[in-house]
C-alpha cells in the first residue's frame, strides 16, 4: 500500500463507521416509553449539584462496563489525553495541552502534576511515581477541564479528576462478584480479573459497611532475547491486588460519618516498551536487565458532615502512603557518558542498572462550610492543610567494574543519591454565587496559599565515600481568583463564561549544586478564559455541550539538562493553549444511544528563550492537536433477558515528544485509531459478557526514549496493548 492509499483509507474510517451505524437508527423501538437523559449529580464543586447547573467543562463517567483504566476514560473525554506507559510507569496526564517537558521514560516521574487527582476528599500525590488508581466499585469519575485553583489549589492548573467511590447502602444487603478471562495477541498466557463487592447494613438506616476485594493478573506480550540472564518471553506481566472497606454511620438525621481504607499492591515484570528499530520485531525489547516494579498504595479517610440548616459543615482527615521500588537498565547511559574518554569503554563487559526506592506520605485535613443550595446567595468557605514527606534512594550499580579497576565499589554501587523533603501547604478559599435574576447568576472565588519546602539532598560518587550534601528551605505564597457567570435560557439550555486561575507548586532539584543555577524552582500559573454551552434537546433525547477556551500559561517550569547529563527544573517563558471541545449523546430510540466527542487544541510557546532552545510557535509536547471518539450502545429486552452491546472507536492525533528538533528526543509520533466492542446478556441475577479490545490490533506509540545519546539498543517506545479478546461472568444478589 503506498502512502497516499494508506492516508485515504485512514481518513475514510470515521465515515465508514458512521455509515455502518446509520441503518441501525431506523430499527423499531422495543416499547412506547419516551427515553430521557438521566439527571447526573456531581460533587466536584464541593457541594452536590446537577450537571446542568455546573458552570465549566466537565465530563462524568458512571458506566464502567467497558472501562478498565484511566486511558479508557481519556478516550471518551474531549481535551483529555495521557502518555500511556503501561502499569510500570505513571501515566502522564494532559488536559488542554498543558505540558512542557519532553516525552521520555518517566522513570521515578509523576503524572505531570498539572491535573489534581482526588479519591473522594483524599488528594493524591502526583509528583513521585503515583500508581494508577483502581477503578473497581466506583460510583462515578468526574473530569473537570481547565484550571481549578480556587477550590483545589496545587496541581489543578490543567484540571481535576475526582474518583467518587461507591458508599455503603444503609437499607439493603447486596453481593456482586465478577470473573473475567482474556487472551492478548503476542502473549503465551491468559489474563484474569476478579472482584467481590459486599454491602451490608449493620444497623438499619444507621450503620452500613461495604467491602471490595479485587485481583487482576495481566499476561505480558513483550519478549526480550537480550537479557544478560538469558532470553525471556512475556516480560511485562503485571498483577494487582486491592481491597477497600467503607463504613457509613448516619448518627442522626443531620450528622453522618464516613470512613474508608483502600489498599492496592502492584507488581510489574518490566516496561510495556519495545525497540522495533533495533530488534526488527514489533513486540521485542532490547534491555540487558529486567526492569521490575513493585508499588504499595494505602489510602485512609474520615469525613464528617453536619447539617446546621443555615450551612453544612464538612471535616475531612486523609492519609496517603505510597511505597515504590524499581530497577532500570542503565547500561546505555554509561556507554553514552564515555564516548571520547577511556574509562567505562575499557571494560568490555560493562553493564549497569539503577535500583530506586521511594516512599511518599501525604497527610491532609480540610474544613469547609457550605450554604444551602436553595437560597439566592450561595457560598462556600474552607481551609486546607497538607504535609508531604518524601524519602528517596537512587543507586547506580556497575557489576564487575570495581574488580576490573581494583576499586572499592560497595556491592557494585558507583553512584548514590538520597533525598528527603517535607512540603507543607496552608490554604484558605471561598466562593460565592448570587442569582442576579431568576435565570442569571454570577460567581466569584479566591484562594490564598503558602508553601514551605524543606529539602535535603546527598550525592556520593564511589569509590570516594564522601557525600556531597545540600539543603534548603523555600517559601512561596500567592492568591488565585475566579469569576464566572451563567444564563439559563430554560431548564435544558445554559450558556456560561468563566475566568479562572490555577497553579502548580514549585519544587527542588536533586542534581549536584555545582551544576545548577538554582536549587528551587517557582510555581507556574495559568489563567483560563472559557465560553461554554450546555443543552438538552428533543425532549431530552439529545444532549449537546460545547466549550471554547483560551489559557495563558506563565512562568513555565522548564526541564533542563545539567552539565553532567542529568535533568533539573527552572522557570522561563510563556505559552498559550486554545481550542474547542464538543460532546454529544443522542438516544436514537429505545434501543440505541450514540455518543460522540471531539476536541481541537492548539498549544504553543508564545515567548522565545533562545538560550534553552525554546521558540515562539513551538507546539507543546505530549498532547494531540485533534482527538475524537464515537460509540453506539444497544440495550433491549428479549424473552425475559436484557441484551446489551457497544461498539466504539477513538482517534488520537499525532504527538510531538519535544518542542523542536534541537532537542535530542524530538519525534513526531503517528496518529492512531483504537476500536473496541462488547456484548452481554443479563438473565435475573446473572450476566454473561464477551469483548474485544483493539479490534484492528493497532500498535500505537504513546511515548518512549528516543535520544541518540542512548545508542540504538538503549532506545524504546511505549506501545498500546495488542488485540485482546475475553469473556466475563457477573452475579449480583
VOKOL-914370 format. One record per residue (C-alpha): x, y, z. Coordinates in steps of 0.02 Angstrom, whole numbers, padded with zeros to 5 digits, always signed. Layout:
BEGIN
[[X, Y, Z]]
...
//
This chain:
BEGIN
[[+00000, +00000, +00000]]
[[+00075, +00166, -00050]]
[[+00074, +00320, +00061]]
[[-00073, +00405, -00023]]
[[-00181, +00249, -00021]]
[[-00140, +00223, +00164]]
[[-00187, +00403, +00206]]
[[-00351, +00394, +00111]]
[[-00400, +00230, +00194]]
[[-00370, +00303, +00368]]
[[-00469, +00460, +00329]]
[[-00615, +00351, +00274]]
[[-00626, +00253, +00437]]
[[-00734, +00377, +00533]]
[[-00851, +00390, +00382]]
[[-00858, +00201, +00362]]
[[-00904, +00178, +00544]]
[[-01037, +00314, +00537]]
[[-01115, +00237, +00380]]
[[-01118, +00067, +00462]]
[[-01213, +00137, +00610]]
[[-01345, +00235, +00513]]
[[-01455, +00087, +00464]]
[[-01470, +00039, +00647]]
[[-01556, +00203, +00688]]
[[-01712, +00151, +00594]]
[[-01741, -00009, +00693]]
[[-01909, -00012, +00781]]
[[-01921, +00035, +00963]]
[[-01948, -00102, +01090]]
[[-02081, -00005, +01187]]
[[-02182, +00155, +01185]]
[[-02088, +00236, +01328]]
[[-02000, +00400, +01295]]
[[-01815, +00391, +01337]]
[[-01738, +00539, +01425]]
[[-01563, +00583, +01482]]
[[-01550, +00541, +01667]]
[[-01502, +00681, +01786]]
[[-01320, +00672, +01840]]
[[-01266, +00739, +02010]]
[[-01086, +00800, +02027]]
[[-00985, +00838, +02183]]
[[-00832, +00923, +02106]]
[[-00890, +01096, +02162]]
[[-00880, +01029, +02342]]
[[-01069, +01027, +02352]]
[[-01196, +00917, +02264]]
[[-01272, +00995, +02109]]
[[-01348, +00944, +01945]]
[[-01230, +00927, +01798]]
[[-01339, +01051, +01703]]
[[-01310, +01182, +01839]]
[[-01121, +01166, +01836]]
[[-01026, +01309, +01751]]
[[-00871, +01235, +01670]]
[[-00814, +01097, +01554]]
[[-00849, +00934, +01644]]
[[-00874, +00752, +01595]]
[[-00946, +00619, +01709]]
[[-00914, +00433, +01682]]
[[-01029, +00314, +01776]]
[[-01037, +00163, +01659]]
[[-00881, +00057, +01686]]
[[-00936, -00093, +01583]]
[[-00803, -00059, +01450]]
[[-00679, +00040, +01558]]
[[-00528, -00041, +01639]]
[[-00407, +00104, +01664]]
[[-00387, +00291, +01651]]
[[-00338, +00276, +01468]]
[[-00512, +00210, +01428]]
[[-00586, +00364, +01514]]
[[-00470, +00483, +01422]]
[[-00529, +00408, +01258]]
[[-00706, +00469, +01297]]
[[-00666, +00643, +01363]]
[[-00628, +00785, +01240]]
[[-00470, +00881, +01282]]
[[-00402, +00745, +01398]]
[[-00257, +00635, +01345]]
[[-00118, +00537, +01427]]
[[+00051, +00461, +01390]]
[[+00013, +00279, +01424]]
[[+00173, +00193, +01480]]
[[+00086, +00038, +01545]]
[[+00066, -00010, +01729]]
[[+00251, +00005, +01774]]
[[+00268, +00193, +01749]]
[[+00144, +00330, +01794]]
[[+00035, +00388, +01650]]
[[+00071, +00571, +01613]]
[[-00097, +00661, +01616]]
[[-00129, +00808, +01499]]
[[-00281, +00921, +01484]]
[[-00296, +01056, +01354]]
[[-00113, +01037, +01304]]
[[-00039, +01099, +01469]]
[[+00126, +01006, +01465]]
[[+00301, +01069, +01427]]
[[+00429, +00935, +01472]]
[[+00485, +00806, +01346]]
[[+00405, +00636, +01323]]
[[+00531, +00515, +01398]]
[[+00545, +00359, +01503]]
[[+00466, +00448, +01654]]
[[+00562, +00336, +01775]]
[[+00526, +00394, +01953]]
[[+00423, +00533, +01874]]
[[+00246, +00583, +01912]]
[[+00084, +00609, +01817]]
[[+00139, +00781, +01756]]
[[+00069, +00869, +01909]]
[[-00042, +00981, +01803]]
[[-00201, +00887, +01848]]
[[-00260, +00866, +02028]]
[[-00323, +00691, +02070]]
[[-00440, +00655, +02215]]
[[-00519, +00497, +02285]]
[[-00674, +00570, +02367]]
[[-00591, +00702, +02478]]
[[-00417, +00622, +02477]]
[[-00290, +00719, +02373]]
[[-00171, +00602, +02283]]
[[+00013, +00644, +02271]]
[[+00061, +00667, +02088]]
[[+00245, +00715, +02094]]
[[+00330, +00550, +02131]]
[[+00284, +00384, +02047]]
[[+00096, +00385, +02086]]
[[+00010, +00222, +02038]]
[[-00144, +00210, +01929]]
[[-00293, +00208, +02047]]
[[-00405, +00055, +02033]]
[[-00574, +00089, +01951]]
[[-00666, -00052, +02041]]
[[-00826, -00014, +02137]]
[[-00839, +00170, +02093]]
[[-00998, +00273, +02086]]
[[-00927, +00388, +01952]]
[[-00773, +00482, +01893]]
[[-00786, +00671, +01867]]
[[-00664, +00754, +01747]]
[[-00652, +00944, +01751]]
[[-00553, +01030, +01613]]
[[-00463, +01194, +01641]]
[[-00385, +01269, +01799]]
[[-00475, +01230, +01963]]
[[-00360, +01329, +02077]]
[[-00485, +01413, +02192]]
[[-00564, +01252, +02256]]
[[-00422, +01127, +02230]]
[[-00262, +01227, +02233]]
[[-00099, +01144, +02186]]
[[-00082, +01037, +02029]]
[[-00253, +01087, +01960]]
[[-00175, +01202, +01831]]
[[-00244, +01091, +01692]]
[[-00396, +01017, +01775]]
[[-00460, +00890, +01901]]
[[-00500, +00704, +01908]]
[[-00612, +00654, +02053]]
[[-00643, +00469, +02089]]
[[-00807, +00451, +02184]]
[[-00813, +00282, +02271]]
[[-00974, +00186, +02300]]
[[-01035, +00214, +02477]]
[[-01120, +00090, +02594]]
[[-01308, +00069, +02571]]
[[-01393, +00079, +02741]]
[[-01553, -00010, +02685]]
[[-01512, -00167, +02587]]
[[-01390, -00311, +02582]]
[[-01305, -00347, +02415]]
[[-01168, -00453, +02340]]
[[-01084, -00434, +02171]]
[[-00946, -00543, +02101]]
[[-00861, -00541, +01932]]
[[-00738, -00657, +01846]]
[[-00655, -00620, +01680]]
[[-00531, -00712, +01570]]
[[-00447, -00646, +01413]]
[[-00312, -00681, +01284]]
[[-00196, -00547, +01212]]
[[-00113, -00566, +01043]]
[[+00076, -00598, +01058]]
[[+00051, -00669, +01233]]
[[+00076, -00851, +01281]]
[[-00035, -00844, +01436]]
[[-00211, -00794, +01486]]
[[-00258, -00640, +01589]]
[[-00378, -00644, +01736]]
[[-00482, -00513, +01826]]
[[-00592, -00550, +01978]]
[[-00680, -00447, +02110]]
[[-00806, -00462, +02250]]
[[-00913, -00322, +02324]]
[[-01017, -00348, +02480]]
[[-01134, -00218, +02556]]
[[-01222, -00248, +02721]]
[[-01322, -00138, +02840]]
[[-01259, -00168, +03016]]
[[-01397, -00063, +03093]]
[[-01543, -00023, +02978]]
[[-01539, +00157, +02915]]
[[-01398, +00196, +03038]]
[[-01239, +00096, +03008]]
[[-01178, +00011, +02849]]
[[-01021, -00074, +02786]]
[[-00957, -00102, +02608]]
[[-00811, -00215, +02561]]
[[-00722, -00231, +02394]]
[[-00591, -00363, +02354]]
[[-00508, -00375, +02184]]
[[-00366, -00459, +02092]]
[[-00304, -00426, +01916]]
[[-00171, -00529, +01827]]
[[-00119, -00469, +01654]]
[[-00009, -00582, +01548]]
[[+00140, -00500, +01463]]
[[+00159, -00489, +01275]]
[[+00337, -00425, +01253]]
[[+00488, -00540, +01233]]
[[+00671, -00500, +01268]]
[[+00812, -00608, +01198]]
[[+00947, -00482, +01250]]
[[+00942, -00506, +01439]]
[[+01109, -00546, +01520]]
[[+01018, -00675, +01624]]
[[+00951, -00762, +01468]]
[[+00805, -00737, +01349]]
[[+00630, -00722, +01423]]
[[+00456, -00709, +01348]]
[[+00308, -00604, +01404]]
[[+00416, -00500, +01521]]
[[+00289, -00359, +01550]]
[[+00161, -00457, +01652]]
[[+00078, -00369, +01799]]
[[-00026, -00417, +01950]]
[[-00133, -00302, +02058]]
[[-00216, -00347, +02223]]
[[-00335, -00225, +02304]]
[[-00458, -00205, +02445]]
[[-00568, -00064, +02507]]
[[-00679, -00059, +02661]]
[[-00800, +00083, +02695]]
[[-00907, +00118, +02848]]
[[-01051, +00242, +02848]]
[[-01132, +00297, +03011]]
[[-01289, +00404, +03000]]
[[-01285, +00454, +03183]]
[[-01433, +00572, +03170]]
[[-01533, +00649, +03029]]
[[-01407, +00791, +03025]]
[[-01243, +00705, +03071]]
[[-01153, +00573, +02967]]
[[-00980, +00498, +02970]]
[[-00899, +00403, +02827]]
[[-00730, +00317, +02843]]
[[-00634, +00210, +02719]]
[[-00472, +00118, +02694]]
[[-00403, +00071, +02524]]
[[-00258, -00049, +02494]]
[[-00179, -00081, +02325]]
[[-00021, -00178, +02283]]
[[+00051, -00198, +02109]]
[[+00194, -00300, +02040]]
[[+00254, -00272, +01862]]
[[+00383, -00377, +01771]]
[[+00452, -00246, +01651]]
[[+00410, -00095, +01543]]
[[+00269, -00101, +01416]]
[[+00401, -00047, +01290]]
[[+00485, -00119, +01134]]
[[+00629, -00072, +01019]]
[[+00575, -00121, +00843]]
[[+00711, -00018, +00757]]
[[+00845, -00120, +00846]]
[[+00762, -00292, +00861]]
[[+00663, -00294, +00698]]
[[+00509, -00357, +00790]]
[[+00355, -00258, +00846]]
[[+00346, -00336, +01019]]
[[+00528, -00367, +01068]]
[[+00629, -00268, +01196]]
[[+00818, -00245, +01198]]
[[+00867, -00205, +01378]]
[[+01005, -00304, +01465]]
[[+00914, -00313, +01633]]
[[+00736, -00349, +01681]]
[[+00656, -00188, +01747]]
[[+00527, -00240, +01877]]
[[+00424, -00125, +01987]]
[[+00330, -00152, +02150]]
[[+00213, -00024, +02224]]
[[+00101, -00021, +02377]]
[[-00033, +00112, +02400]]
[[-00133, +00143, +02558]]
[[-00270, +00273, +02575]]
[[-00370, +00312, +02732]]
[[-00501, +00445, +02765]]
[[-00632, +00505, +02888]]
[[-00766, +00626, +02828]]
[[-00892, +00705, +02947]]
[[-01043, +00803, +02886]]
[[-01158, +00904, +02998]]
[[-01311, +00996, +02933]]
[[-01339, +01153, +03035]]
[[-01485, +01211, +02925]]
[[-01401, +01378, +02887]]
[[-01245, +01284, +02823]]
[[-01169, +01111, +02807]]
[[-01005, +01081, +02897]]
[[-00884, +00955, +02820]]
[[-00724, +00898, +02904]]
[[-00601, +00780, +02818]]
[[-00445, +00693, +02880]]
[[-00347, +00599, +02747]]
[[-00191, +00492, +02733]]
[[-00094, +00439, +02577]]
[[+00054, +00319, +02583]]
[[+00142, +00252, +02429]]
[[+00298, +00143, +02436]]
[[+00383, +00109, +02269]]
[[+00538, +00016, +02214]]
[[+00601, -00021, +02040]]
[[+00751, -00070, +01937]]
[[+00801, +00009, +01770]]
[[+00934, -00037, +01643]]
[[+01069, +00099, +01640]]
[[+01196, +00013, +01526]]
[[+01172, +00127, +01377]]
[[+01177, +00282, +01487]]
[[+01351, +00234, +01547]]
[[+01406, +00191, +01371]]
[[+01345, +00363, +01313]]
[[+01435, +00451, +01455]]
[[+01604, +00391, +01392]]
[[+01614, +00416, +01202]]
[[+01784, +00501, +01198]]
[[+01868, +00473, +01367]]
[[+01935, +00300, +01401]]
[[+01859, +00238, +01563]]
[[+01697, +00140, +01551]]
[[+01738, +00082, +01375]]
[[+01895, -00004, +01438]]
[[+01785, -00134, +01522]]
[[+01716, -00248, +01386]]
[[+01582, -00324, +01499]]
[[+01513, -00155, +01555]]
[[+01332, -00158, +01612]]
[[+01236, -00050, +01735]]
[[+01067, -00038, +01818]]
[[+00979, +00081, +01937]]
[[+00888, +00025, +02093]]
[[+00770, +00152, +02170]]
[[+00660, +00157, +02324]]
[[+00536, +00298, +02351]]
[[+00415, +00319, +02495]]
[[+00290, +00463, +02491]]
[[+00171, +00503, +02633]]
[[+00040, +00640, +02619]]
[[-00072, +00689, +02764]]
[[-00207, +00819, +02739]]
[[-00352, +00899, +02830]]
[[-00493, +01007, +02763]]
[[-00633, +01102, +02848]]
[[-00771, +01190, +02750]]
[[-00942, +01268, +02767]]
[[-01069, +01268, +02625]]
[[-01234, +01362, +02623]]
[[-01397, +01278, +02569]]
[[-01424, +01265, +02380]]
[[-01599, +01338, +02378]]
[[-01559, +01517, +02430]]
[[-01521, +01662, +02314]]
[[-01347, +01692, +02388]]
[[-01246, +01532, +02398]]
[[-01073, +01524, +02473]]
[[-00933, +01406, +02516]]
[[-00781, +01436, +02628]]
[[-00643, +01320, +02684]]
[[-00467, +01292, +02749]]
[[-00345, +01159, +02692]]
[[-00180, +01094, +02760]]
[[-00067, +00957, +02694]]
[[+00107, +00888, +02729]]
[[+00206, +00786, +02603]]
[[+00353, +00684, +02667]]
[[+00469, +00607, +02538]]
[[+00613, +00484, +02561]]
[[+00703, +00428, +02403]]
[[+00854, +00316, +02371]]
[[+00927, +00303, +02195]]
[[+01083, +00199, +02164]]
[[+01176, +00151, +02004]]
[[+01263, -00018, +02004]]
[[+01401, -00074, +01883]]
[[+01433, -00261, +01910]]
[[+01616, -00310, +01893]]
[[+01681, -00134, +01862]]
[[+01758, -00116, +02035]]
[[+01856, -00278, +02019]]
[[+01914, -00231, +01844]]
[[+01987, -00065, +01903]]
[[+02032, -00132, +02076]]
[[+01919, -00003, +02159]]
[[+01811, -00020, +02314]]
[[+01633, -00007, +02247]]
[[+01523, -00070, +02391]]
[[+01408, -00200, +02317]]
[[+01448, -00136, +02141]]
[[+01371, +00032, +02191]]
[[+01450, +00176, +02095]]
[[+01326, +00320, +02116]]
[[+01205, +00354, +02259]]
[[+01079, +00494, +02279]]
[[+00965, +00514, +02429]]
[[+00830, +00644, +02450]]
[[+00718, +00689, +02596]]
[[+00589, +00825, +02577]]
[[+00449, +00897, +02682]]
[[+00320, +01008, +02599]]
[[+00186, +01100, +02698]]
[[+00038, +01186, +02615]]
[[-00079, +01307, +02702]]
[[-00231, +01368, +02604]]
[[-00394, +01458, +02630]]
[[-00528, +01476, +02496]]
[[-00703, +01541, +02466]]
[[-00833, +01551, +02328]]
[[-00995, +01648, +02321]]
[[-01137, +01634, +02194]]
[[-01278, +01761, +02179]]
[[-01435, +01749, +02073]]
[[-01445, +01917, +01985]]
[[-01611, +01865, +01910]]
[[-01710, +01704, +01904]]
[[-01604, +01647, +01756]]
[[-01440, +01740, +01775]]
[[-01309, +01709, +01910]]
[[-01129, +01760, +01946]]
[[-00991, +01676, +02047]]
[[-00830, +01745, +02121]]
[[-00697, +01644, +02211]]
[[-00521, +01659, +02282]]
[[-00388, +01552, +02363]]
[[-00235, +01602, +02463]]
[[-00095, +01475, +02479]]
[[+00075, +01463, +02561]]
[[+00207, +01329, +02536]]
[[+00356, +01286, +02645]]
[[+00476, +01166, +02558]]
[[+00621, +01091, +02656]]
[[+00744, +00986, +02558]]
[[+00899, +00882, +02595]]
[[+00997, +00801, +02453]]
[[+01155, +00696, +02466]]
[[+01253, +00627, +02318]]
[[+01401, +00507, +02326]]
[[+01515, +00452, +02184]]
[[+01607, +00293, +02234]]
[[+01743, +00241, +02267]]
[[+01753, +00410, +02357]]
[[+01637, +00382, +02507]]
[[+01619, +00568, +02542]]
[[+01440, +00628, +02514]]
[[+01403, +00798, +02439]]
[[+01251, +00860, +02536]]
[[+01143, +01013, +02507]]
[[+00990, +01076, +02599]]
[[+00874, +01224, +02589]]
[[+00706, +01297, +02638]]
[[+00598, +01381, +02507]]
[[+00437, +01476, +02548]]
[[+00312, +01535, +02417]]
[[+00137, +01610, +02428]]
[[+00008, +01688, +02313]]
[[-00178, +01717, +02286]]
[[-00286, +01646, +02146]]
[[-00453, +01708, +02083]]
[[-00606, +01652, +01986]]
[[-00757, +01734, +01906]]
[[-00899, +01650, +01813]]
[[-01073, +01695, +01756]]
[[-01209, +01592, +01675]]
[[-01377, +01621, +01594]]
[[-01512, +01488, +01595]]
[[-01619, +01505, +01438]]
[[-01727, +01363, +01501]]
[[-01713, +01211, +01614]]
[[-01622, +01122, +01472]]
[[-01511, +01258, +01397]]
[[-01375, +01361, +01476]]
[[-01228, +01470, +01424]]
[[-01083, +01517, +01538]]
[[-00922, +01616, +01540]]
[[-00781, +01595, +01664]]
[[-00608, +01663, +01701]]
[[-00512, +01553, +01821]]
[[-00333, +01535, +01883]]
[[-00233, +01382, +01929]]
[[-00057, +01347, +01985]]
[[+00069, +01208, +02005]]
[[+00186, +01217, +02153]]
[[+00372, +01242, +02136]]
[[+00496, +01115, +02197]]
[[+00675, +01064, +02222]]
[[+00810, +00992, +02110]]
[[+00915, +00842, +02158]]
[[+01065, +00868, +02043]]
[[+01230, +00923, +02123]]
[[+01237, +01106, +02172]]
[[+01387, +01145, +02061]]
[[+01287, +01104, +01902]]
[[+01130, +01201, +01949]]
[[+01080, +01382, +01929]]
[[+00960, +01363, +02074]]
[[+00909, +01229, +02199]]
[[+00723, +01276, +02193]]
[[+00603, +01324, +02054]]
[[+00446, +01432, +02075]]
[[+00261, +01392, +02047]]
[[+00190, +01421, +01874]]
[[+00015, +01488, +01843]]
[[-00119, +01478, +01709]]
[[-00273, +01585, +01678]]
[[-00418, +01507, +01583]]
[[-00549, +01607, +01486]]
[[-00692, +01494, +01435]]
[[-00860, +01511, +01348]]
[[-00973, +01360, +01358]]
[[-01145, +01299, +01310]]
[[-01237, +01152, +01389]]
[[-01404, +01094, +01319]]
[[-01537, +00959, +01305]]
[[-01649, +00947, +01152]]
[[-01791, +00842, +01081]]
[[-01874, +00804, +01247]]
[[-01703, +00767, +01324]]
[[-01661, +00636, +01192]]
[[-01512, +00738, +01132]]
[[-01375, +00814, +01240]]
[[-01254, +00939, +01161]]
[[-01112, +01026, +01252]]
[[-00976, +01142, +01187]]
[[-00832, +01242, +01260]]
[[-00713, +01371, +01185]]
[[-00559, +01408, +01289]]
[[-00401, +01513, +01293]]
[[-00271, +01480, +01428]]
[[-00123, +01595, +01462]]
[[+00019, +01499, +01547]]
[[+00156, +01600, +01634]]
[[+00322, +01565, +01722]]
[[+00335, +01394, +01642]]
[[+00425, +01256, +01735]]
[[+00558, +01202, +01610]]
[[+00659, +01042, +01621]]
[[+00842, +01073, +01576]]
[[+00994, +00962, +01557]]
[[+01138, +00996, +01676]]
[[+01321, +00987, +01628]]
[[+01335, +00810, +01697]]
[[+01194, +00745, +01586]]
[[+01057, +00745, +01719]]
[[+00899, +00849, +01721]]
[[+00843, +00995, +01829]]
[[+00698, +01118, +01832]]
[[+00692, +01306, +01811]]
[[+00563, +01441, +01769]]
[[+00561, +01525, +01598]]
[[+00442, +01591, +01465]]
[[+00258, +01588, +01423]]
[[+00137, +01482, +01323]]
[[-00043, +01487, +01264]]
[[-00165, +01346, +01232]]
[[-00333, +01373, +01147]]
[[-00463, +01265, +01065]]
[[-00637, +01192, +01061]]
[[-00717, +01040, +01143]]
[[-00880, +00958, +01089]]
[[-00975, +00811, +01157]]
[[-01146, +00741, +01116]]
[[-01259, +00599, +01170]]
[[-01414, +00551, +01070]]
[[-01546, +00423, +01116]]
[[-01593, +00371, +00940]]
[[-01737, +00262, +01001]]
[[-01774, +00145, +01146]]
[[-01634, +00031, +01088]]
[[-01487, +00134, +01027]]
[[-01386, +00276, +01103]]
[[-01249, +00366, +01008]]
[[-01104, +00456, +01095]]
[[-00977, +00569, +01011]]
[[-00837, +00684, +01067]]
[[-00712, +00796, +00979]]
[[-00577, +00918, +01031]]
[[-00454, +01032, +00943]]
[[-00311, +01102, +01047]]
[[-00179, +01224, +00987]]
[[-00046, +01231, +01124]]
[[+00112, +01329, +01086]]
[[+00254, +01433, +01158]]
[[+00224, +01621, +01149]]
[[+00392, +01686, +01215]]
[[+00559, +01635, +01140]]
[[+00709, +01595, +01251]]
[[+00849, +01551, +01133]]
[[+00971, +01504, +01272]]
[[+00868, +01349, +01310]]
[[+00805, +01319, +01131]]
[[+00626, +01373, +01165]]
[[+00548, +01471, +01023]]
[[+00385, +01563, +00991]]
[[+00266, +01448, +00897]]
[[+00339, +01282, +00958]]
[[+00197, +01159, +00988]]
[[+00192, +01093, +01167]]
[[+00239, +00909, +01176]]
[[+00132, +00762, +01227]]
[[-00041, +00822, +01179]]
[[-00130, +00782, +01014]]
[[-00197, +00931, +00919]]
[[-00355, +00834, +00874]]
[[-00442, +00686, +00950]]
[[-00616, +00612, +00933]]
[[-00722, +00467, +00994]]
[[-00880, +00385, +00928]]
[[-00980, +00243, +01005]]
[[-01150, +00160, +00987]]
[[-01236, +00073, +01133]]
[[-01375, -00056, +01118]]
[[-01497, -00110, +01255]]
[[-01652, -00216, +01227]]
[[-01756, -00341, +01325]]
[[-01799, -00503, +01234]]
[[-01888, -00655, +01308]]
[[-01852, -00600, +01485]]
[[-01667, -00568, +01455]]
[[-01585, -00398, +01438]]
[[-01461, -00387, +01294]]
[[-01329, -00251, +01288]]
[[-01191, -00212, +01164]]
[[-01073, -00072, +01119]]
[[-00952, -00033, +00980]]
[[-00837, +00118, +00982]]
[[-00683, +00198, +00908]]
[[-00569, +00336, +00966]]
[[-00431, +00426, +00872]]
[[-00276, +00503, +00948]]
[[-00193, +00632, +00835]]
[[-00006, +00645, +00807]]
[[+00101, +00699, +00954]]
[[+00270, +00784, +00967]]
[[+00389, +00719, +01100]]
[[+00485, +00883, +01121]]
[[+00471, +01067, +01074]]
[[+00581, +01066, +00919]]
[[+00719, +00970, +00828]]
[[+00855, +01050, +00937]]
[[+00802, +00929, +01073]]
[[+00886, +00759, +01053]]
[[+00724, +00665, +01091]]
[[+00618, +00760, +00963]]
[[+00499, +00644, +00870]]
[[+00330, +00655, +00786]]
[[+00226, +00507, +00843]]
[[+00096, +00450, +00717]]
[[-00090, +00464, +00748]]
[[-00185, +00302, +00777]]
[[-00361, +00231, +00800]]
[[-00419, +00106, +00931]]
[[-00585, +00014, +00908]]
[[-00670, -00098, +01036]]
[[-00834, -00192, +01055]]
[[-00929, -00288, +01189]]
[[-01091, -00387, +01204]]
[[-01183, -00458, +01353]]
[[-01344, -00539, +01411]]
[[-01421, -00522, +01584]]
[[-01544, -00650, +01650]]
[[-01608, -00623, +01826]]
[[-01451, -00611, +01936]]
[[-01325, -00666, +01804]]
[[-01237, -00576, +01663]]
[[-01128, -00660, +01533]]
[[-01020, -00548, +01425]]
[[-00889, -00551, +01289]]
[[-00774, -00414, +01225]]
[[-00635, -00374, +01104]]
[[-00519, -00227, +01134]]
[[-00409, -00152, +00998]]
[[-00505, -00241, +00860]]
[[-00384, -00193, +00722]]
[[-00233, -00242, +00827]]
[[-00163, -00066, +00814]]
[[+00014, -00039, +00876]]
[[+00003, +00139, +00939]]
[[+00156, +00227, +01011]]
[[+00118, +00349, +01152]]
[[+00296, +00391, +01207]]
[[+00466, +00318, +01245]]
[[+00651, +00357, +01245]]
[[+00713, +00420, +01077]]
[[+00875, +00508, +01125]]
[[+01026, +00456, +01017]]
[[+01132, +00477, +01175]]
[[+01073, +00302, +01224]]
[[+01126, +00224, +01059]]
[[+01020, +00104, +00957]]
[[+00996, -00027, +01092]]
[[+00951, +00092, +01233]]
[[+00801, +00173, +01149]]
[[+00623, +00109, +01161]]
[[+00441, +00154, +01127]]
[[+00290, +00131, +01240]]
[[+00158, +00034, +01144]]
[[-00028, +00002, +01161]]
[[-00088, -00170, +01215]]
[[-00124, -00282, +01063]]
[[-00294, -00354, +01021]]
[[-00371, -00434, +01175]]
[[-00523, -00550, +01171]]
[[-00612, -00605, +01329]]
[[-00768, -00666, +01417]]
[[-00840, -00622, +01587]]
[[-00975, -00678, +01706]]
[[-01057, -00574, +01842]]
[[-01176, -00620, +01981]]
[[-01274, -00494, +02084]]
[[-01386, -00526, +02232]]
//
